[in-house]
Amino acid sequence: MSAVNFINLLLKVGITIGKGNKLELDEDALKKANISTLKSLLMGACVIILTQSRTRINRGL
């Protein structure tokens, strides 16, 4: 999943970056979000975390 796709999914479910680079949540947008969009977002987040972890392990960090 590309970064652009991931950001678009965040926006679809009401998650934005606010002041001080803090995540903000629009609860109404989240409640209206399609469950498949939420699943894709969570799977994308898992892939990103696992990829970063593997990279750090490979670099000995």
C-alpha distance matrix in Angstrom:
0.0 3.8 6.6 8.3 6.3 6.7 10.2 11.0 10.6 12.7 15.2 15.5 16.7 18.9 17.4 18.3 19.4 23.2 26.1 25.9 22.0 22.4 20.2 22.0 21.8 23.3 24.6 25.6 22.1 20.8 23.6 23.0 19.2 18.3 17.8 15.0 13.1 14.1 13.0 9.4 9.6 11.4 9.4 6.2 9.2 10.7 8.1 8.4 12.1 12.7 11.3 13.5 16.3 16.4 16.6 19.3 21.1 21.1 22.6 25.1 24.2
3.8 0.0 3.8 5.4 5.2 6.3 8.7 9.9 10.8 12.5 14.4 15.5 17.1 18.7 17.1 17.1 17.8 21.5 24.2 24.1 20.3 21.2 19.4 21.3 21.7 23.1 25.0 26.0 22.4 21.6 24.7 23.9 20.4 20.0 20.0 17.4 15.0 16.1 15.8 12.2 11.5 13.7 12.5 8.9 11.0 13.1 10.7 9.6 13.4 14.6 12.6 13.9 17.2 17.5 16.9 19.6 21.9 21.7 22.5 25.3 24.3
6.6 3.8 0.0 3.8 5.5 5.0 6.1 8.6 9.9 10.5 12.4 14.2 15.7 16.6 14.5 14.0 14.3 18.0 20.5 20.3 16.6 17.7 16.1 18.3 19.0 20.7 23.0 24.2 20.8 20.1 23.5 23.0 19.7 20.0 20.3 18.3 15.3 15.9 16.3 13.1 11.3 13.6 13.2 9.5 10.3 13.2 11.6 9.4 12.8 14.9 13.1 13.4 16.9 17.9 17.0 19.1 21.9 22.0 22.3 25.0 23.4
8.3 5.4 3.8 0.0 3.8 5.4 5.2 6.2 8.7 9.9 10.6 12.3 14.6 15.4 14.0 13.3 14.2 17.7 20.5 20.9 17.3 18.5 16.7 18.1 18.7 19.8 22.2 22.9 19.3 19.2 22.6 21.6 18.4 18.8 19.8 17.8 14.5 15.8 16.8 13.5 12.0 15.0 15.0 11.5 12.8 16.0 14.6 12.9 16.2 18.3 16.7 17.2 20.7 21.7 20.7 22.9 25.6 25.7 26.1 28.7 27.1
6.3 5.2 5.5 3.8 0.0 3.8 5.5 5.1 6.3 8.7 9.9 10.5 12.7 14.4 13.5 13.9 15.5 19.1 22.3 22.9 19.2 19.7 17.3 18.4 18.2 19.0 21.0 21.4 17.8 17.3 20.4 19.2 15.8 15.7 16.4 14.2 11.1 12.8 13.5 10.0 9.2 12.5 12.2 9.1 11.3 14.3 13.0 12.3 15.7 17.5 16.4 17.5 20.6 21.5 21.2 23.5 25.9 26.2 27.0 29.5 28.1
6.7 6.3 5.0 5.4 3.8 0.0 3.8 5.4 5.1 6.3 8.8 9.9 11.0 12.6 11.0 11.7 13.1 16.9 20.0 20.4 16.6 16.7 14.2 15.7 15.6 17.0 18.8 19.8 16.4 15.4 18.7 18.2 14.8 15.1 15.3 13.6 10.4 10.9 11.8 8.8 6.7 9.6 10.0 6.8 8.0 11.4 10.9 9.7 12.7 15.0 14.4 15.2 18.1 19.5 19.5 21.3 23.7 24.5 25.2 27.4 25.7
10.2 8.7 6.1 5.2 5.5 3.8 0.0 3.8 5.4 5.0 6.3 8.7 10.2 10.7 8.9 8.6 10.1 13.7 16.9 17.6 14.0 14.4 12.0 13.2 13.6 14.8 17.3 18.3 14.9 14.6 18.2 17.6 14.7 15.8 16.7 15.6 11.9 12.4 14.2 11.7 9.1 12.1 13.3 10.3 10.6 14.3 14.2 12.4 15.0 17.8 17.2 17.3 20.3 22.1 21.6 23.1 25.9 26.7 27.0 29.2 27.1
11.0 9.9 8.6 6.2 5.1 5.4 3.8 0.0 3.8 5.4 5.1 6.2 8.9 10.0 9.6 9.9 12.3 15.6 19.0 20.3 16.9 17.1 14.3 14.6 14.2 14.5 16.8 17.0 13.3 13.6 16.8 15.5 12.6 13.5 15.1 13.8 10.1 11.6 13.7 11.1 9.4 13.0 14.1 11.6 12.8 16.3 16.1 15.1 17.9 20.4 19.8 20.4 23.4 24.9 24.7 26.4 29.0 29.7 30.3 32.5 30.6
10.6 10.8 9.9 8.7 6.3 5.1 5.4 3.8 0.0 3.8 5.4 5.0 6.5 8.8 8.6 10.3 13.1 16.4 20.0 21.2 17.8 17.1 13.9 14.1 13.0 13.4 14.9 15.4 11.7 11.1 14.2 13.3 9.9 10.5 11.6 10.4 6.7 7.8 10.0 7.8 6.0 9.7 11.2 9.4 10.6 13.9 14.3 13.9 16.4 18.7 18.8 19.7 22.2 23.8 24.2 25.8 28.1 29.1 30.0 32.0 30.0
12.7 12.5 10.5 9.9 8.7 6.3 5.0 5.4 3.8 0.0 3.8 5.5 5.5 6.4 5.0 6.8 9.6 12.9 16.5 17.7 14.4 13.4 10.1 10.4 9.6 10.7 12.6 13.7 10.5 9.7 13.3 13.2 10.3 12.1 12.9 12.7 9.0 8.7 11.4 10.1 7.0 9.8 12.3 10.5 10.3 13.9 15.0 13.9 15.7 18.7 19.0 19.2 21.6 23.7 24.0 25.1 27.6 29.0 29.5 31.2 28.9
15.2 14.4 12.4 10.6 9.9 8.8 6.3 5.1 5.4 3.8 0.0 3.8 5.4 5.1 5.3 6.1 9.5 12.2 16.0 17.8 14.9 14.2 11.1 10.4 9.5 9.5 12.0 12.4 9.0 9.6 13.1 12.3 10.1 12.4 14.2 14.3 10.5 11.0 14.1 12.8 10.3 13.4 15.7 13.9 14.0 17.7 18.5 17.3 19.4 22.3 22.4 22.5 25.1 27.2 27.2 28.4 31.0 32.3 32.6 34.4 32.1
15.5 15.5 14.2 12.3 10.5 9.9 8.7 6.2 5.0 5.5 3.8 0.0 3.8 5.6 7.5 9.5 13.1 15.7 19.4 21.3 18.5 17.4 14.0 12.9 11.0 10.1 11.7 11.2 7.4 8.1 10.9 9.4 6.9 8.8 11.2 11.3 7.8 9.0 12.2 11.3 9.7 12.9 15.1 14.0 14.8 18.1 19.0 18.6 20.7 23.2 23.6 24.2 26.6 28.5 28.9 30.3 32.6 33.9 34.6 36.4 34.2
16.7 17.1 15.7 14.6 12.7 11.0 10.2 8.9 6.5 5.5 5.4 3.8 0.0 3.8 5.9 9.1 12.7 15.0 18.8 20.5 17.8 16.0 12.3 11.0 8.4 7.8 8.6 9.0 5.6 4.7 8.1 7.8 5.3 8.1 9.6 10.8 7.6 7.1 10.8 10.9 8.9 11.3 14.2 13.7 13.8 16.8 18.5 18.2 19.6 22.3 23.3 23.7 25.7 27.9 28.6 29.7 31.8 33.4 34.2 35.7 33.4
18.9 18.7 16.6 15.4 14.4 12.6 10.7 10.0 8.8 6.4 5.1 5.6 3.8 0.0 3.8 6.4 10.1 11.9 15.6 17.7 15.4 13.5 10.1 8.0 5.6 4.7 7.0 7.7 4.9 5.5 9.0 9.2 8.2 11.5 13.2 14.6 11.3 10.6 14.3 14.3 11.7 13.9 17.0 16.2 15.6 18.9 20.7 19.7 21.0 24.1 24.9 24.8 26.8 29.4 29.7 30.5 32.9 34.6 35.0 36.4 33.8
17.4 17.1 14.5 14.0 13.5 11.0 8.9 9.6 8.6 5.0 5.3 7.5 5.9 3.8 0.0 3.8 7.1 9.4 13.1 14.7 12.0 10.2 6.6 5.6 4.7 6.4 8.9 10.8 8.5 8.0 11.8 12.6 11.0 13.9 14.8 15.8 12.4 11.2 14.4 14.1 10.8 12.6 15.8 14.5 13.3 16.8 18.5 17.1 18.1 21.4 22.2 21.7 23.7 26.5 26.7 27.2 29.8 31.6 31.7 33.0 30.3
18.3 17.1 14.0 13.3 13.9 11.7 8.6 9.9 10.3 6.8 6.1 9.5 9.1 6.4 3.8 0.0 3.8 6.3 10.0 11.8 9.3 8.3 5.7 5.2 6.6 8.2 11.5 13.3 11.1 11.5 15.1 15.7 14.2 17.1 18.3 19.0 15.4 14.6 17.6 16.8 13.4 15.4 18.3 16.3 15.0 18.7 20.0 17.9 19.1 22.6 22.9 21.9 24.3 27.0 26.7 27.1 30.1 31.7 31.5 32.9 30.1
19.4 17.8 14.3 14.2 15.5 13.1 10.1 12.3 13.1 9.6 9.5 13.1 12.7 10.1 7.1 3.8 0.0 3.8 7.0 8.3 5.5 5.5 4.6 5.9 8.9 11.2 14.4 16.6 14.8 14.9 18.5 19.3 17.9 20.7 21.6 22.1 18.6 17.5 20.2 19.2 15.6 17.2 19.9 17.6 15.8 19.4 20.6 17.9 18.8 22.5 22.5 20.9 23.4 26.3 25.6 25.6 28.8 30.4 29.8 31.2 28.1
23.2 21.5 18.0 17.7 19.1 16.9 13.7 15.6 16.4 12.9 12.2 15.7 15.0 11.9 9.4 6.3 3.8 0.0 3.8 6.4 5.5 5.3 5.9 6.0 9.5 11.5 14.8 17.0 15.9 16.4 19.8 20.8 20.0 23.1 24.2 25.1 21.6 20.4 23.4 22.6 19.1 20.5 23.4 21.3 19.3 22.7 24.1 21.5 22.0 25.7 25.9 24.1 26.3 29.4 28.6 28.3 31.5 33.3 32.4 33.6 30.4
26.1 24.2 20.5 20.5 22.3 20.0 16.9 19.0 20.0 16.5 16.0 19.4 18.8 15.6 13.1 10.0 7.0 3.8 0.0 3.8 5.4 6.1 8.5 9.0 12.6 14.7 17.8 20.1 19.4 19.9 23.2 24.3 23.7 26.8 27.9 28.8 25.3 24.0 26.8 26.1 22.5 23.6 26.5 24.3 22.0 25.3 26.7 23.7 24.0 27.7 27.8 25.6 27.7 30.9 29.8 29.2 32.5 34.3 33.0 34.1 30.7
25.9 24.1 20.3 20.9 22.9 20.4 17.6 20.3 21.2 17.7 17.8 21.3 20.5 17.7 14.7 11.8 8.3 6.4 3.8 0.0 3.8 5.4 8.9 10.7 14.5 17.1 20.0 22.7 21.8 21.8 25.2 26.6 25.6 28.5 29.1 29.9 26.4 24.9 27.3 26.6 22.8 23.6 26.2 24.0 21.4 24.4 25.7 22.5 22.3 26.1 26.1 23.5 25.5 28.7 27.5 26.5 29.9 31.8 30.3 31.1 27.6
22.0 20.3 16.6 17.3 19.2 16.6 14.0 16.9 17.8 14.4 14.9 18.5 17.8 15.4 12.0 9.3 5.5 5.5 5.4 3.8 0.0 3.8 6.6 9.2 12.8 15.7 18.6 21.2 19.9 19.6 23.2 24.4 23.0 25.7 26.2 26.6 23.2 21.7 24.0 23.0 19.3 20.2 22.6 20.3 17.8 20.9 22.0 18.9 19.0 22.7 22.6 20.3 22.4 25.6 24.5 23.8 27.2 28.9 27.7 28.8 25.4
22.4 21.2 17.7 18.5 19.7 16.7 14.4 17.1 17.1 13.4 14.2 17.4 16.0 13.5 10.2 8.3 5.5 5.3 6.1 5.4 3.8 0.0 3.8 6.4 9.9 13.2 15.6 18.6 17.7 17.1 20.5 22.2 20.9 23.8 24.1 25.0 21.8 19.8 22.3 21.8 18.1 18.6 21.5 19.6 16.9 19.9 21.7 18.9 18.6 22.4 22.9 20.8 22.5 25.9 25.3 24.5 27.6 29.7 28.8 29.6 26.2
20.2 19.4 16.1 16.7 17.3 14.2 12.0 14.3 13.9 10.1 11.1 14.0 12.3 10.1 6.6 5.7 4.6 5.9 8.5 8.9 6.6 3.8 0.0 3.8 6.7 10.2 12.5 15.5 14.3 13.5 16.9 18.6 17.2 20.0 20.3 21.3 18.1 16.2 18.8 18.5 14.8 15.4 18.6 17.0 14.5 17.6 19.6 17.3 17.2 21.0 21.8 20.2 22.0 25.2 25.0 24.7 27.5 29.6 29.2 30.1 26.9
22.0 21.3 18.3 18.1 18.4 15.7 13.2 14.6 14.1 10.4 10.4 12.9 11.0 8.0 5.6 5.2 5.9 6.0 9.0 10.7 9.2 6.4 3.8 0.0 3.8 6.8 9.4 12.3 11.6 11.3 14.5 16.2 15.5 18.7 19.5 21.0 17.8 16.0 19.1 19.2 15.7 16.7 20.1 18.8 16.7 19.9 22.1 20.1 20.3 23.9 24.9 23.5 25.3 28.5 28.5 28.3 31.0 33.2 32.9 33.8 30.6
21.8 21.7 19.0 18.7 18.2 15.6 13.6 14.2 13.0 9.6 9.5 11.0 8.4 5.6 4.7 6.6 8.9 9.5 12.6 14.5 12.8 9.9 6.7 3.8 0.0 3.8 5.8 8.8 8.3 7.7 10.7 12.6 12.2 15.6 16.4 18.3 15.4 13.5 16.9 17.5 14.3 15.3 18.9 18.2 16.4 19.5 21.9 20.5 20.8 24.2 25.5 24.6 26.3 29.3 29.7 29.7 32.2 34.4 34.5 35.4 32.4
23.3 23.1 20.7 19.8 19.0 17.0 14.8 14.5 13.4 10.7 9.5 10.1 7.8 4.7 6.4 8.2 11.2 11.5 14.7 17.1 15.7 13.2 10.2 6.8 3.8 0.0 3.8 5.6 5.4 6.3 8.8 10.1 10.6 14.4 15.8 18.0 15.3 13.9 17.6 18.3 15.6 17.1 20.6 20.0 18.9 22.0 24.2 23.1 23.8 27.1 28.2 27.7 29.5 32.3 32.7 33.0 35.5 37.5 37.7 38.8 35.9
24.6 25.0 23.0 22.2 21.0 18.8 17.3 16.8 14.9 12.6 12.0 11.7 8.6 7.0 8.9 11.5 14.4 14.8 17.8 20.0 18.6 15.6 12.5 9.4 5.8 3.8 0.0 3.8 5.5 5.0 6.1 8.6 9.8 13.4 14.4 17.2 15.1 13.4 16.9 18.4 16.0 16.9 20.5 20.7 19.5 22.2 24.8 24.2 24.5 27.6 29.2 28.9 30.3 33.1 34.0 34.2 36.4 38.6 39.1 39.9 37.1
25.6 26.0 24.2 22.9 21.4 19.8 18.3 17.0 15.4 13.7 12.4 11.2 9.0 7.7 10.8 13.3 16.6 17.0 20.1 22.7 21.2 18.6 15.5 12.3 8.8 5.6 3.8 0.0 3.8 5.4 5.1 6.3 8.6 12.2 14.1 16.9 15.0 14.0 17.7 19.0 17.3 18.7 22.0 22.2 21.6 24.4 26.7 26.3 27.1 30.0 31.4 31.4 33.0 35.6 36.4 37.0 39.1 41.2 41.8 42.8 40.1
22.1 22.4 20.8 19.3 17.8 16.4 14.9 13.3 11.7 10.5 9.0 7.4 5.6 4.9 8.5 11.1 14.8 15.9 19.4 21.8 19.9 17.7 14.3 11.6 8.3 5.4 5.5 3.8 0.0 3.8 5.5 5.1 6.0 9.8 12.0 14.3 11.9 11.5 15.2 16.0 14.3 16.3 19.4 19.2 19.0 22.0 23.9 23.6 24.7 27.6 28.7 28.9 30.7 33.2 33.9 34.7 36.9 38.7 39.3 40.6 38.1
20.8 21.6 20.1 19.2 17.3 15.4 14.6 13.6 11.1 9.7 9.6 8.1 4.7 5.5 8.0 11.5 14.9 16.4 19.9 21.8 19.6 17.1 13.5 11.3 7.7 6.3 5.0 5.4 3.8 0.0 3.8 5.4 5.1 8.5 9.7 12.3 10.2 8.8 12.4 13.8 12.0 13.3 16.6 17.0 16.5 19.1 21.4 21.4 22.2 24.9 26.4 26.6 28.1 30.6 31.6 32.3 34.3 36.3 37.1 38.2 35.8
23.6 24.7 23.5 22.6 20.4 18.7 18.2 16.8 14.2 13.3 13.1 10.9 8.1 9.0 11.8 15.1 18.5 19.8 23.2 25.2 23.2 20.5 16.9 14.5 10.7 8.8 6.1 5.1 5.5 3.8 0.0 3.8 5.6 8.5 9.5 12.9 11.8 10.5 13.8 15.8 14.7 15.6 18.8 19.7 19.4 21.6 24.1 24.4 25.1 27.5 29.3 29.8 31.0 33.4 34.7 35.4 37.2 39.3 40.3 41.2 38.8
23.0 23.9 23.0 21.6 19.2 18.2 17.6 15.5 13.3 13.2 12.3 9.4 7.8 9.2 12.6 15.7 19.3 20.8 24.3 26.6 24.4 22.2 18.6 16.2 12.6 10.1 8.6 6.3 5.1 5.4 3.8 0.0 3.8 6.6 9.0 11.8 10.7 10.7 13.9 15.4 14.8 16.5 19.2 19.9 20.3 22.7 24.6 25.0 26.2 28.6 30.0 30.7 32.3 34.4 35.6 36.6 38.5 40.2 41.3 42.6 40.4
19.2 20.4 19.7 18.4 15.8 14.8 14.7 12.6 9.9 10.3 10.1 6.9 5.3 8.2 11.0 14.2 17.9 20.0 23.7 25.6 23.0 20.9 17.2 15.5 12.2 10.6 9.8 8.6 6.0 5.1 5.6 3.8 0.0 3.8 6.3 8.5 6.9 7.1 10.5 11.6 11.1 13.1 15.6 16.2 16.9 19.3 21.0 21.6 23.0 25.2 26.4 27.4 29.0 31.0 32.1 33.4 35.2 36.8 38.0 39.4 37.3
18.3 20.0 20.0 18.8 15.7 15.1 15.8 13.5 10.5 12.1 12.4 8.8 8.1 11.5 13.9 17.1 20.7 23.1 26.8 28.5 25.7 23.8 20.0 18.7 15.6 14.4 13.4 12.2 9.8 8.5 8.5 6.6 3.8 0.0 3.8 5.5 5.3 6.6 8.9 10.1 10.9 12.8 14.5 15.5 16.9 18.8 20.3 21.4 23.0 24.7 26.0 27.4 29.0 30.6 32.0 33.5 35.0 36.5 38.0 39.4 37.7
17.8 20.0 20.3 19.8 16.4 15.3 16.7 15.1 11.6 12.9 14.2 11.2 9.6 13.2 14.8 18.3 21.6 24.2 27.9 29.1 26.2 24.1 20.3 19.5 16.4 15.8 14.4 14.1 12.0 9.7 9.5 9.0 6.3 3.8 0.0 3.8 5.4 5.1 6.2 8.6 9.8 10.6 12.3 14.1 15.3 16.6 18.4 20.0 21.2 22.6 24.3 25.9 27.0 28.5 30.3 31.8 32.9 34.5 36.3 37.5 35.9
15.0 17.4 18.3 17.8 14.2 13.6 15.6 13.8 10.4 12.7 14.3 11.3 10.8 14.6 15.8 19.0 22.1 25.1 28.8 29.9 26.6 25.0 21.3 21.0 18.3 18.0 17.2 16.9 14.3 12.3 12.9 11.8 8.5 5.5 3.8 0.0 3.8 5.4 5.0 6.1 8.5 9.9 10.4 12.1 14.1 15.3 16.3 18.2 19.9 20.9 22.3 24.3 25.6 26.7 28.4 30.2 31.4 32.6 34.5 36.0 34.7
13.1 15.0 15.3 14.5 11.1 10.4 11.9 10.1 6.7 9.0 10.5 7.8 7.6 11.3 12.4 15.4 18.6 21.6 25.3 26.4 23.2 21.8 18.1 17.8 15.4 15.3 15.1 15.0 11.9 10.2 11.8 10.7 6.9 5.3 5.4 3.8 0.0 3.8 5.4 5.1 6.1 8.7 9.9 10.4 12.3 14.3 15.3 16.4 18.4 20.0 20.9 22.5 24.3 25.7 26.9 28.7 30.2 31.5 33.0 34.6 33.0
14.1 16.1 15.9 15.8 12.8 10.9 12.4 11.6 7.8 8.7 11.0 9.0 7.1 10.6 11.2 14.6 17.5 20.4 24.0 24.9 21.7 19.8 16.2 16.0 13.5 13.9 13.4 14.0 11.5 8.8 10.5 10.7 7.1 6.6 5.1 5.4 3.8 0.0 3.8 5.4 5.0 6.2 8.6 9.8 10.5 12.4 14.3 15.3 16.6 18.4 19.9 21.2 22.5 24.3 25.8 27.2 28.6 30.2 31.7 33.0 31.2
13.0 15.8 16.3 16.8 13.5 11.8 14.2 13.7 10.0 11.4 14.1 12.2 10.8 14.3 14.4 17.6 20.2 23.4 26.8 27.3 24.0 22.3 18.8 19.1 16.9 17.6 16.9 17.7 15.2 12.4 13.8 13.9 10.5 8.9 6.2 5.0 5.4 3.8 0.0 3.8 5.4 5.2 6.1 8.4 9.8 10.6 12.3 14.2 15.4 16.5 18.2 20.0 21.1 22.4 24.3 25.9 26.9 28.4 30.3 31.5 30.1
9.4 12.2 13.1 13.5 10.0 8.8 11.7 11.1 7.8 10.1 12.8 11.3 10.9 14.3 14.1 16.8 19.2 22.6 26.1 26.6 23.0 21.8 18.5 19.2 17.5 18.3 18.4 19.0 16.0 13.8 15.8 15.4 11.6 10.1 8.6 6.1 5.1 5.4 3.8 0.0 3.8 5.5 5.1 6.0 8.5 9.9 10.5 12.2 14.2 15.3 16.3 18.3 19.8 20.9 22.4 24.3 25.6 26.7 28.5 30.1 28.8
9.6 11.5 11.3 12.0 9.2 6.7 9.1 9.4 6.0 7.0 10.3 9.7 8.9 11.7 10.8 13.4 15.6 19.1 22.5 22.8 19.3 18.1 14.8 15.7 14.3 15.6 16.0 17.3 14.3 12.0 14.7 14.8 11.1 10.9 9.8 8.5 6.1 5.0 5.4 3.8 0.0 3.8 5.5 5.1 6.2 8.7 9.9 10.6 12.3 14.3 15.3 16.6 18.3 20.0 21.1 22.7 24.4 25.8 27.1 28.7 27.0
11.4 13.7 13.6 15.0 12.5 9.6 12.1 13.0 9.7 9.8 13.4 12.9 11.3 13.9 12.6 15.4 17.2 20.5 23.6 23.6 20.2 18.6 15.4 16.7 15.3 17.1 16.9 18.7 16.3 13.3 15.6 16.5 13.1 12.8 10.6 9.9 8.7 6.2 5.2 5.5 3.8 0.0 3.8 5.4 5.0 6.2 8.7 9.9 10.6 12.3 14.2 15.4 16.4 18.3 20.0 21.2 22.5 24.3 25.8 26.9 25.3
9.4 12.5 13.2 15.0 12.2 10.0 13.3 14.1 11.2 12.3 15.7 15.1 14.2 17.0 15.8 18.3 19.9 23.4 26.5 26.2 22.6 21.5 18.6 20.1 18.9 20.6 20.5 22.0 19.4 16.6 18.8 19.2 15.6 14.5 12.3 10.4 9.9 8.6 6.1 5.1 5.5 3.8 0.0 3.8 5.4 5.1 6.2 8.7 9.9 10.5 12.2 14.3 15.3 16.4 18.3 20.0 21.0 22.4 24.3 25.7 24.5
6.2 8.9 9.5 11.5 9.1 6.8 10.3 11.6 9.4 10.5 13.9 14.0 13.7 16.2 14.5 16.3 17.6 21.3 24.3 24.0 20.3 19.6 17.0 18.8 18.2 20.0 20.7 22.2 19.2 17.0 19.7 19.9 16.2 15.5 14.1 12.1 10.4 9.8 8.4 6.0 5.1 5.4 3.8 0.0 3.8 5.4 5.1 6.2 8.7 9.9 10.5 12.3 14.2 15.3 16.5 18.5 20.0 21.0 22.6 24.4 23.0
9.2 11.0 10.3 12.8 11.3 8.0 10.6 12.8 10.6 10.3 14.0 14.8 13.8 15.6 13.3 15.0 15.8 19.3 22.0 21.4 17.8 16.9 14.5 16.7 16.4 18.9 19.5 21.6 19.0 16.5 19.4 20.3 16.9 16.9 15.3 14.1 12.3 10.5 9.8 8.5 6.2 5.0 5.4 3.8 0.0 3.8 5.4 5.1 6.2 8.6 9.9 10.7 12.2 14.2 15.4 16.6 18.4 20.0 21.3 22.6 20.8
10.7 13.1 13.2 16.0 14.3 11.4 14.3 16.3 13.9 13.9 17.7 18.1 16.8 18.9 16.8 18.7 19.4 22.7 25.3 24.4 20.9 19.9 17.6 19.9 19.5 22.0 22.2 24.4 22.0 19.1 21.6 22.7 19.3 18.8 16.6 15.3 14.3 12.4 10.6 9.9 8.7 6.2 5.1 5.4 3.8 0.0 3.8 5.4 5.1 6.1 8.4 9.9 10.5 12.1 14.1 15.4 16.3 18.1 19.9 20.9 19.6
8.1 10.7 11.6 14.6 13.0 10.9 14.2 16.1 14.3 15.0 18.5 19.0 18.5 20.7 18.5 20.0 20.6 24.1 26.7 25.7 22.0 21.7 19.6 22.1 21.9 24.2 24.8 26.7 23.9 21.4 24.1 24.6 21.0 20.3 18.4 16.3 15.3 14.3 12.3 10.5 9.9 8.7 6.2 5.1 5.4 3.8 0.0 3.8 5.5 5.2 6.0 8.5 9.8 10.5 12.1 14.2 15.2 16.3 18.3 19.8 18.9
8.4 9.6 9.4 12.9 12.3 9.7 12.4 15.1 13.9 13.9 17.3 18.6 18.2 19.7 17.1 17.9 17.9 21.5 23.7 22.5 18.9 18.9 17.3 20.1 20.5 23.1 24.2 26.3 23.6 21.4 24.4 25.0 21.6 21.4 20.0 18.2 16.4 15.3 14.2 12.2 10.6 9.9 8.7 6.2 5.1 5.4 3.8 0.0 3.8 5.6 5.2 6.1 8.5 10.0 10.6 12.4 14.3 15.4 16.6 18.4 17.0
12.1 13.4 12.8 16.2 15.7 12.7 15.0 17.9 16.4 15.7 19.4 20.7 19.6 21.0 18.1 19.1 18.8 22.0 24.0 22.3 19.0 18.6 17.2 20.3 20.8 23.8 24.5 27.1 24.7 22.2 25.1 26.2 23.0 23.0 21.2 19.9 18.4 16.6 15.4 14.2 12.3 10.6 9.9 8.7 6.2 5.1 5.5 3.8 0.0 3.8 5.5 5.2 6.1 8.6 9.9 10.6 12.3 14.2 15.4 16.5 14.8
12.7 14.6 14.9 18.3 17.5 15.0 17.8 20.4 18.7 18.7 22.3 23.2 22.3 24.1 21.4 22.6 22.5 25.7 27.7 26.1 22.7 22.4 21.0 23.9 24.2 27.1 27.6 30.0 27.6 24.9 27.5 28.6 25.2 24.7 22.6 20.9 20.0 18.4 16.5 15.3 14.3 12.3 10.5 9.9 8.6 6.1 5.2 5.6 3.8 0.0 3.8 5.5 5.0 6.1 8.5 9.9 10.4 12.1 14.2 15.2 14.3
11.3 12.6 13.1 16.7 16.4 14.4 17.2 19.8 18.8 19.0 22.4 23.6 23.3 24.9 22.2 22.9 22.5 25.9 27.8 26.1 22.6 22.9 21.8 24.9 25.5 28.2 29.2 31.4 28.7 26.4 29.3 30.0 26.4 26.0 24.3 22.3 20.9 19.9 18.2 16.3 15.3 14.2 12.2 10.5 9.9 8.4 6.0 5.2 5.5 3.8 0.0 3.8 5.4 5.2 6.2 8.7 9.9 10.5 12.3 14.2 13.7
13.5 13.9 13.4 17.2 17.5 15.2 17.3 20.4 19.7 19.2 22.5 24.2 23.7 24.8 21.7 21.9 20.9 24.1 25.6 23.5 20.3 20.8 20.2 23.5 24.6 27.7 28.9 31.4 28.9 26.6 29.8 30.7 27.4 27.4 25.9 24.3 22.5 21.2 20.0 18.3 16.6 15.4 14.3 12.3 10.7 9.9 8.5 6.1 5.2 5.5 3.8 0.0 3.8 5.5 5.1 6.2 8.7 9.9 10.6 12.3 10.9
16.3 17.2 16.9 20.7 20.6 18.1 20.3 23.4 22.2 21.6 25.1 26.6 25.7 26.8 23.7 24.3 23.4 26.3 27.7 25.5 22.4 22.5 22.0 25.3 26.3 29.5 30.3 33.0 30.7 28.1 31.0 32.3 29.0 29.0 27.0 25.6 24.3 22.5 21.1 19.8 18.3 16.4 15.3 14.2 12.2 10.5 9.8 8.5 6.1 5.0 5.4 3.8 0.0 3.8 5.4 5.1 6.2 8.6 9.9 10.5 9.3
16.4 17.5 17.9 21.7 21.5 19.5 22.1 24.9 23.8 23.7 27.2 28.5 27.9 29.4 26.5 27.0 26.3 29.4 30.9 28.7 25.6 25.9 25.2 28.5 29.3 32.3 33.1 35.6 33.2 30.6 33.4 34.4 31.0 30.6 28.5 26.7 25.7 24.3 22.4 20.9 20.0 18.3 16.4 15.3 14.2 12.1 10.5 10.0 8.6 6.1 5.2 5.5 3.8 0.0 3.8 5.4 5.1 6.1 8.6 9.8 10.0
16.6 16.9 17.0 20.7 21.2 19.5 21.6 24.7 24.2 24.0 27.2 28.9 28.6 29.7 26.7 26.7 25.6 28.6 29.8 27.5 24.5 25.3 25.0 28.5 29.7 32.7 34.0 36.4 33.9 31.6 34.7 35.6 32.1 32.0 30.3 28.4 26.9 25.8 24.3 22.4 21.1 20.0 18.3 16.5 15.4 14.1 12.1 10.6 9.9 8.5 6.2 5.1 5.4 3.8 0.0 3.8 5.5 5.1 6.2 8.6 8.6
19.3 19.6 19.1 22.9 23.5 21.3 23.1 26.4 25.8 25.1 28.4 30.3 29.7 30.5 27.2 27.1 25.6 28.3 29.2 26.5 23.8 24.5 24.7 28.3 29.7 33.0 34.2 37.0 34.7 32.3 35.4 36.6 33.4 33.5 31.8 30.2 28.7 27.2 25.9 24.3 22.7 21.2 20.0 18.5 16.6 15.4 14.2 12.4 10.6 9.9 8.7 6.2 5.1 5.4 3.8 0.0 3.8 5.4 5.1 6.1 5.1
21.1 21.9 21.9 25.6 25.9 23.7 25.9 29.0 28.1 27.6 31.0 32.6 31.8 32.9 29.8 30.1 28.8 31.5 32.5 29.9 27.2 27.6 27.5 31.0 32.2 35.5 36.4 39.1 36.9 34.3 37.2 38.5 35.2 35.0 32.9 31.4 30.2 28.6 26.9 25.6 24.4 22.5 21.0 20.0 18.4 16.3 15.2 14.3 12.3 10.4 9.9 8.7 6.2 5.1 5.5 3.8 0.0 3.8 5.4 5.0 5.8
21.1 21.7 22.0 25.7 26.2 24.5 26.7 29.7 29.1 29.0 32.3 33.9 33.4 34.6 31.6 31.7 30.4 33.3 34.3 31.8 28.9 29.7 29.6 33.2 34.4 37.5 38.6 41.2 38.7 36.3 39.3 40.2 36.8 36.5 34.5 32.6 31.5 30.2 28.4 26.7 25.8 24.3 22.4 21.0 20.0 18.1 16.3 15.4 14.2 12.1 10.5 9.9 8.6 6.1 5.1 5.4 3.8 0.0 3.8 5.4 7.7
22.6 22.5 22.3 26.1 27.0 25.2 27.0 30.3 30.0 29.5 32.6 34.6 34.2 35.0 31.7 31.5 29.8 32.4 33.0 30.3 27.7 28.8 29.2 32.9 34.5 37.7 39.1 41.8 39.3 37.1 40.3 41.3 38.0 38.0 36.3 34.5 33.0 31.7 30.3 28.5 27.1 25.8 24.3 22.6 21.3 19.9 18.3 16.6 15.4 14.2 12.3 10.6 9.9 8.6 6.2 5.1 5.4 3.8 0.0 3.8 5.6
25.1 25.3 25.0 28.7 29.5 27.4 29.2 32.5 32.0 31.2 34.4 36.4 35.7 36.4 33.0 32.9 31.2 33.6 34.1 31.1 28.8 29.6 30.1 33.8 35.4 38.8 39.9 42.8 40.6 38.2 41.2 42.6 39.4 39.4 37.5 36.0 34.6 33.0 31.5 30.1 28.7 26.9 25.7 24.4 22.6 20.9 19.8 18.4 16.5 15.2 14.2 12.3 10.5 9.8 8.6 6.1 5.0 5.4 3.8 0.0 3.8
24.2 24.3 23.4 27.1 28.1 25.7 27.1 30.6 30.0 28.9 32.1 34.2 33.4 33.8 30.3 30.1 28.1 30.4 30.7 27.6 25.4 26.2 26.9 30.6 32.4 35.9 37.1 40.1 38.1 35.8 38.8 40.4 37.3 37.7 35.9 34.7 33.0 31.2 30.1 28.8 27.0 25.3 24.5 23.0 20.8 19.6 18.9 17.0 14.8 14.3 13.7 10.9 9.3 10.0 8.6 5.1 5.8 7.7 5.6 3.8 0.0
